[in-house]
């Protein structure tokens, strides 16, 4: 299994989004956390199956995946040096291109 490294920004995003989901629907927050964990586990097993983010740097491709069951949320990551590096967890309604930049 491929090692997974969560950035501080990813951890902050994850906490914030789980709290926002929980404010609207507390039981959904538990499902959201489980779904994100499952997506991370899948990345560890298959690090290169996500599509490449088209606005990113082609020399260091950023990939993304939808959170299962919460398809408005995307996890952005890179697979480099034999490691999955989780960068961001974001709601798709945000201006992703502007926020992510390169």
MODELLER restraints for C-alpha pairs under 7 A, 6 or more apart:
rsr = mdl.restraints
at = mdl.atoms
rsr.add(forms.Gaussian(group=physical.xy_distance, feature=features.Distance(at['CA:1:A'], at['CA:44:A']), mean=5.70, stdev=0.5))
rsr.add(forms.Gaussian(group=physical.xy_distance, feature=features.Distance(at['CA:1:A'], at['CA:45:A']), mean=5.42, stdev=0.5))
rsr.add(forms.Gaussian(group=physical.xy_distance, feature=features.Distance(at['CA:2:A'], at['CA:44:A']), mean=4.71, stdev=0.5))
rsr.add(forms.Gaussian(group=physical.xy_distance, feature=features.Distance(at['CA:2:A'], at['CA:45:A']), mean=6.30, stdev=0.5))
rsr.add(forms.Gaussian(group=physical.xy_distance, feature=features.Distance(at['CA:2:A'], at['CA:82:A']), mean=6.68, stdev=0.5))
rsr.add(forms.Gaussian(group=physical.xy_distance, feature=features.Distance(at['CA:2:A'], at['CA:83:A']), mean=5.90, stdev=0.5))
rsr.add(forms.Gaussian(group=physical.xy_distance, feature=features.Distance(at['CA:2:A'], at['CA:84:A']), mean=6.85, stdev=0.5))
rsr.add(forms.Gaussian(group=physical.xy_distance, feature=features.Distance(at['CA:3:A'], at['CA:44:A']), mean=6.34, stdev=0.5))
rsr.add(forms.Gaussian(group=physical.xy_distance, feature=features.Distance(at['CA:3:A'], at['CA:83:A']), mean=5.14, stdev=0.5))
rsr.add(forms.Gaussian(group=physical.xy_distance, feature=features.Distance(at['CA:3:A'], at['CA:84:A']), mean=6.23, stdev=0.5))
rsr.add(forms.Gaussian(group=physical.xy_distance, feature=features.Distance(at['CA:4:A'], at['CA:44:A']), mean=6.31, stdev=0.5))
rsr.add(forms.Gaussian(group=physical.xy_distance, feature=features.Distance(at['CA:4:A'], at['CA:83:A']), mean=5.88, stdev=0.5))
rsr.add(forms.Gaussian(group=physical.xy_distance, feature=features.Distance(at['CA:4:A'], at['CA:84:A']), mean=4.69, stdev=0.5))
rsr.add(forms.Gaussian(group=physical.xy_distance, feature=features.Distance(at['CA:4:A'], at['CA:85:A']), mean=5.98, stdev=0.5))
rsr.add(forms.Gaussian(group=physical.xy_distance, feature=features.Distance(at['CA:5:A'], at['CA:84:A']), mean=6.10, stdev=0.5))
rsr.add(forms.Gaussian(group=physical.xy_distance, feature=features.Distance(at['CA:5:A'], at['CA:85:A']), mean=4.83, stdev=0.5))
rsr.add(forms.Gaussian(group=physical.xy_distance, feature=features.Distance(at['CA:5:A'], at['CA:86:A']), mean=6.11, stdev=0.5))
rsr.add(forms.Gaussian(group=physical.xy_distance, feature=features.Distance(at['CA:6:A'], at['CA:85:A']), mean=6.04, stdev=0.5))
rsr.add(forms.Gaussian(group=physical.xy_distance, feature=features.Distance(at['CA:6:A'], at['CA:86:A']), mean=4.83, stdev=0.5))
rsr.add(forms.Gaussian(group=physical.xy_distance, feature=features.Distance(at['CA:6:A'], at['CA:87:A']), mean=6.82, stdev=0.5))
rsr.add(forms.Gaussian(group=physical.xy_distance, feature=features.Distance(at['CA:7:A'], at['CA:86:A']), mean=5.95, stdev=0.5))
rsr.add(forms.Gaussian(group=physical.xy_distance, feature=features.Distance(at['CA:7:A'], at['CA:87:A']), mean=5.59, stdev=0.5))
rsr.add(forms.Gaussian(group=physical.xy_distance, feature=features.Distance(at['CA:9:A'], at['CA:87:A']), mean=6.55, stdev=0.5))
rsr.add(forms.Gaussian(group=physical.xy_distance, feature=features.Distance(at['CA:9:A'], at['CA:88:A']), mean=6.24, stdev=0.5))
rsr.add(forms.Gaussian(group=physical.xy_distance, feature=features.Distance(at['CA:10:A'], at['CA:86:A']), mean=6.33, stdev=0.5))
rsr.add(forms.Gaussian(group=physical.xy_distance, feature=features.Distance(at['CA:10:A'], at['CA:87:A']), mean=5.29, stdev=0.5))
rsr.add(forms.Gaussian(group=physical.xy_distance, feature=features.Distance(at['CA:10:A'], at['CA:88:A']), mean=4.49, stdev=0.5))
rsr.add(forms.Gaussian(group=physical.xy_distance, feature=features.Distance(at['CA:10:A'], at['CA:89:A']), mean=5.78, stdev=0.5))
rsr.add(forms.Gaussian(group=physical.xy_distance, feature=features.Distance(at['CA:13:A'], at['CA:88:A']), mean=6.57, stdev=0.5))
rsr.add(forms.Gaussian(group=physical.xy_distance, feature=features.Distance(at['CA:13:A'], at['CA:89:A']), mean=5.49, stdev=0.5))
rsr.add(forms.Gaussian(group=physical.xy_distance, feature=features.Distance(at['CA:13:A'], at['CA:90:A']), mean=6.86, stdev=0.5))
rsr.add(forms.Gaussian(group=physical.xy_distance, feature=features.Distance(at['CA:14:A'], at['CA:89:A']), mean=6.10, stdev=0.5))
rsr.add(forms.Gaussian(group=physical.xy_distance, feature=features.Distance(at['CA:18:A'], at['CA:29:A']), mean=5.53, stdev=0.5))
rsr.add(forms.Gaussian(group=physical.xy_distance, feature=features.Distance(at['CA:18:A'], at['CA:32:A']), mean=6.71, stdev=0.5))
rsr.add(forms.Gaussian(group=physical.xy_distance, feature=features.Distance(at['CA:18:A'], at['CA:33:A']), mean=6.69, stdev=0.5))
rsr.add(forms.Gaussian(group=physical.xy_distance, feature=features.Distance(at['CA:21:A'], at['CA:28:A']), mean=6.64, stdev=0.5))
rsr.add(forms.Gaussian(group=physical.xy_distance, feature=features.Distance(at['CA:21:A'], at['CA:29:A']), mean=5.31, stdev=0.5))
rsr.add(forms.Gaussian(group=physical.xy_distance, feature=features.Distance(at['CA:22:A'], at['CA:28:A']), mean=6.49, stdev=0.5))
rsr.add(forms.Gaussian(group=physical.xy_distance, feature=features.Distance(at['CA:22:A'], at['CA:29:A']), mean=4.57, stdev=0.5))
rsr.add(forms.Gaussian(group=physical.xy_distance, feature=features.Distance(at['CA:35:A'], at['CA:67:A']), mean=6.21, stdev=0.5))
rsr.add(forms.Gaussian(group=physical.xy_distance, feature=features.Distance(at['CA:35:A'], at['CA:68:A']), mean=5.72, stdev=0.5))
rsr.add(forms.Gaussian(group=physical.xy_distance, feature=features.Distance(at['CA:36:A'], at['CA:67:A']), mean=5.90, stdev=0.5))
rsr.add(forms.Gaussian(group=physical.xy_distance, feature=features.Distance(at['CA:39:A'], at['CA:67:A']), mean=6.23, stdev=0.5))
rsr.add(forms.Gaussian(group=physical.xy_distance, feature=features.Distance(at['CA:39:A'], at['CA:68:A']), mean=6.98, stdev=0.5))
rsr.add(forms.Gaussian(group=physical.xy_distance, feature=features.Distance(at['CA:44:A'], at['CA:84:A']), mean=6.83, stdev=0.5))
rsr.add(forms.Gaussian(group=physical.xy_distance, feature=features.Distance(at['CA:47:A'], at['CA:79:A']), mean=6.29, stdev=0.5))
rsr.add(forms.Gaussian(group=physical.xy_distance, feature=features.Distance(at['CA:47:A'], at['CA:84:A']), mean=6.42, stdev=0.5))
rsr.add(forms.Gaussian(group=physical.xy_distance, feature=features.Distance(at['CA:48:A'], at['CA:79:A']), mean=6.89, stdev=0.5))
rsr.add(forms.Gaussian(group=physical.xy_distance, feature=features.Distance(at['CA:50:A'], at['CA:63:A']), mean=5.55, stdev=0.5))
rsr.add(forms.Gaussian(group=physical.xy_distance, feature=features.Distance(at['CA:50:A'], at['CA:64:A']), mean=5.49, stdev=0.5))
rsr.add(forms.Gaussian(group=physical.xy_distance, feature=features.Distance(at['CA:50:A'], at['CA:65:A']), mean=5.61, stdev=0.5))
rsr.add(forms.Gaussian(group=physical.xy_distance, feature=features.Distance(at['CA:51:A'], at['CA:63:A']), mean=5.43, stdev=0.5))
rsr.add(forms.Gaussian(group=physical.xy_distance, feature=features.Distance(at['CA:51:A'], at['CA:64:A']), mean=6.00, stdev=0.5))
rsr.add(forms.Gaussian(group=physical.xy_distance, feature=features.Distance(at['CA:52:A'], at['CA:61:A']), mean=6.20, stdev=0.5))
rsr.add(forms.Gaussian(group=physical.xy_distance, feature=features.Distance(at['CA:52:A'], at['CA:62:A']), mean=5.71, stdev=0.5))
rsr.add(forms.Gaussian(group=physical.xy_distance, feature=features.Distance(at['CA:52:A'], at['CA:63:A']), mean=4.26, stdev=0.5))
rsr.add(forms.Gaussian(group=physical.xy_distance, feature=features.Distance(at['CA:52:A'], at['CA:64:A']), mean=6.57, stdev=0.5))
rsr.add(forms.Gaussian(group=physical.xy_distance, feature=features.Distance(at['CA:53:A'], at['CA:62:A']), mean=5.52, stdev=0.5))
rsr.add(forms.Gaussian(group=physical.xy_distance, feature=features.Distance(at['CA:53:A'], at['CA:63:A']), mean=5.34, stdev=0.5))
rsr.add(forms.Gaussian(group=physical.xy_distance, feature=features.Distance(at['CA:53:A'], at['CA:64:A']), mean=6.48, stdev=0.5))
rsr.add(forms.Gaussian(group=physical.xy_distance, feature=features.Distance(at['CA:55:A'], at['CA:97:A']), mean=6.68, stdev=0.5))
rsr.add(forms.Gaussian(group=physical.xy_distance, feature=features.Distance(at['CA:56:A'], at['CA:62:A']), mean=6.07, stdev=0.5))
rsr.add(forms.Gaussian(group=physical.xy_distance, feature=features.Distance(at['CA:56:A'], at['CA:102:A']), mean=5.04, stdev=0.5))
rsr.add(forms.Gaussian(group=physical.xy_distance, feature=features.Distance(at['CA:57:A'], at['CA:102:A']), mean=5.76, stdev=0.5))
rsr.add(forms.Gaussian(group=physical.xy_distance, feature=features.Distance(at['CA:61:A'], at['CA:78:A']), mean=6.53, stdev=0.5))
rsr.add(forms.Gaussian(group=physical.xy_distance, feature=features.Distance(at['CA:62:A'], at['CA:76:A']), mean=6.55, stdev=0.5))
rsr.add(forms.Gaussian(group=physical.xy_distance, feature=features.Distance(at['CA:62:A'], at['CA:77:A']), mean=5.62, stdev=0.5))
rsr.add(forms.Gaussian(group=physical.xy_distance, feature=features.Distance(at['CA:62:A'], at['CA:78:A']), mean=4.96, stdev=0.5))
rsr.add(forms.Gaussian(group=physical.xy_distance, feature=features.Distance(at['CA:63:A'], at['CA:76:A']), mean=5.71, stdev=0.5))
rsr.add(forms.Gaussian(group=physical.xy_distance, feature=features.Distance(at['CA:63:A'], at['CA:77:A']), mean=5.33, stdev=0.5))
rsr.add(forms.Gaussian(group=physical.xy_distance, feature=features.Distance(at['CA:63:A'], at['CA:78:A']), mean=5.91, stdev=0.5))
rsr.add(forms.Gaussian(group=physical.xy_distance, feature=features.Distance(at['CA:64:A'], at['CA:74:A']), mean=6.35, stdev=0.5))
rsr.add(forms.Gaussian(group=physical.xy_distance, feature=features.Distance(at['CA:64:A'], at['CA:75:A']), mean=5.35, stdev=0.5))
rsr.add(forms.Gaussian(group=physical.xy_distance, feature=features.Distance(at['CA:64:A'], at['CA:76:A']), mean=4.37, stdev=0.5))
rsr.add(forms.Gaussian(group=physical.xy_distance, feature=features.Distance(at['CA:64:A'], at['CA:77:A']), mean=6.06, stdev=0.5))
rsr.add(forms.Gaussian(group=physical.xy_distance, feature=features.Distance(at['CA:65:A'], at['CA:74:A']), mean=5.52, stdev=0.5))
rsr.add(forms.Gaussian(group=physical.xy_distance, feature=features.Distance(at['CA:65:A'], at['CA:75:A']), mean=5.41, stdev=0.5))
rsr.add(forms.Gaussian(group=physical.xy_distance, feature=features.Distance(at['CA:65:A'], at['CA:76:A']), mean=6.85, stdev=0.5))
rsr.add(forms.Gaussian(group=physical.xy_distance, feature=features.Distance(at['CA:66:A'], at['CA:73:A']), mean=5.84, stdev=0.5))
rsr.add(forms.Gaussian(group=physical.xy_distance, feature=features.Distance(at['CA:66:A'], at['CA:74:A']), mean=4.60, stdev=0.5))
rsr.add(forms.Gaussian(group=physical.xy_distance, feature=features.Distance(at['CA:66:A'], at['CA:75:A']), mean=6.43, stdev=0.5))
rsr.add(forms.Gaussian(group=physical.xy_distance, feature=features.Distance(at['CA:67:A'], at['CA:73:A']), mean=5.65, stdev=0.5))
rsr.add(forms.Gaussian(group=physical.xy_distance, feature=features.Distance(at['CA:67:A'], at['CA:74:A']), mean=5.94, stdev=0.5))
rsr.add(forms.Gaussian(group=physical.xy_distance, feature=features.Distance(at['CA:67:A'], at['CA:75:A']), mean=7.00, stdev=0.5))
rsr.add(forms.Gaussian(group=physical.xy_distance, feature=features.Distance(at['CA:72:A'], at['CA:91:A']), mean=5.60, stdev=0.5))
rsr.add(forms.Gaussian(group=physical.xy_distance, feature=features.Distance(at['CA:72:A'], at['CA:92:A']), mean=5.16, stdev=0.5))
rsr.add(forms.Gaussian(group=physical.xy_distance, feature=features.Distance(at['CA:73:A'], at['CA:89:A']), mean=6.85, stdev=0.5))
rsr.add(forms.Gaussian(group=physical.xy_distance, feature=features.Distance(at['CA:73:A'], at['CA:90:A']), mean=5.51, stdev=0.5))
rsr.add(forms.Gaussian(group=physical.xy_distance, feature=features.Distance(at['CA:73:A'], at['CA:91:A']), mean=4.41, stdev=0.5))
rsr.add(forms.Gaussian(group=physical.xy_distance, feature=features.Distance(at['CA:73:A'], at['CA:92:A']), mean=5.69, stdev=0.5))
rsr.add(forms.Gaussian(group=physical.xy_distance, feature=features.Distance(at['CA:74:A'], at['CA:89:A']), mean=5.64, stdev=0.5))
rsr.add(forms.Gaussian(group=physical.xy_distance, feature=features.Distance(at['CA:74:A'], at['CA:90:A']), mean=5.39, stdev=0.5))
rsr.add(forms.Gaussian(group=physical.xy_distance, feature=features.Distance(at['CA:74:A'], at['CA:91:A']), mean=6.33, stdev=0.5))
rsr.add(forms.Gaussian(group=physical.xy_distance, feature=features.Distance(at['CA:74:A'], at['CA:92:A']), mean=6.62, stdev=0.5))
rsr.add(forms.Gaussian(group=physical.xy_distance, feature=features.Distance(at['CA:75:A'], at['CA:88:A']), mean=5.81, stdev=0.5))
rsr.add(forms.Gaussian(group=physical.xy_distance, feature=features.Distance(at['CA:75:A'], at['CA:89:A']), mean=4.51, stdev=0.5))
rsr.add(forms.Gaussian(group=physical.xy_distance, feature=features.Distance(at['CA:75:A'], at['CA:90:A']), mean=6.61, stdev=0.5))
rsr.add(forms.Gaussian(group=physical.xy_distance, feature=features.Distance(at['CA:76:A'], at['CA:86:A']), mean=6.20, stdev=0.5))
rsr.add(forms.Gaussian(group=physical.xy_distance, feature=features.Distance(at['CA:76:A'], at['CA:87:A']), mean=5.58, stdev=0.5))
rsr.add(forms.Gaussian(group=physical.xy_distance, feature=features.Distance(at['CA:76:A'], at['CA:88:A']), mean=5.15, stdev=0.5))
rsr.add(forms.Gaussian(group=physical.xy_distance, feature=features.Distance(at['CA:76:A'], at['CA:89:A']), mean=6.37, stdev=0.5))
rsr.add(forms.Gaussian(group=physical.xy_distance, feature=features.Distance(at['CA:77:A'], at['CA:84:A']), mean=6.71, stdev=0.5))
rsr.add(forms.Gaussian(group=physical.xy_distance, feature=features.Distance(at['CA:77:A'], at['CA:85:A']), mean=5.38, stdev=0.5))
rsr.add(forms.Gaussian(group=physical.xy_distance, feature=features.Distance(at['CA:77:A'], at['CA:86:A']), mean=4.36, stdev=0.5))
rsr.add(forms.Gaussian(group=physical.xy_distance, feature=features.Distance(at['CA:77:A'], at['CA:87:A']), mean=5.22, stdev=0.5))
rsr.add(forms.Gaussian(group=physical.xy_distance, feature=features.Distance(at['CA:78:A'], at['CA:84:A']), mean=5.81, stdev=0.5))
rsr.add(forms.Gaussian(group=physical.xy_distance, feature=features.Distance(at['CA:78:A'], at['CA:85:A']), mean=5.16, stdev=0.5))
rsr.add(forms.Gaussian(group=physical.xy_distance, feature=features.Distance(at['CA:78:A'], at['CA:86:A']), mean=6.66, stdev=0.5))
rsr.add(forms.Gaussian(group=physical.xy_distance, feature=features.Distance(at['CA:79:A'], at['CA:85:A']), mean=6.19, stdev=0.5))
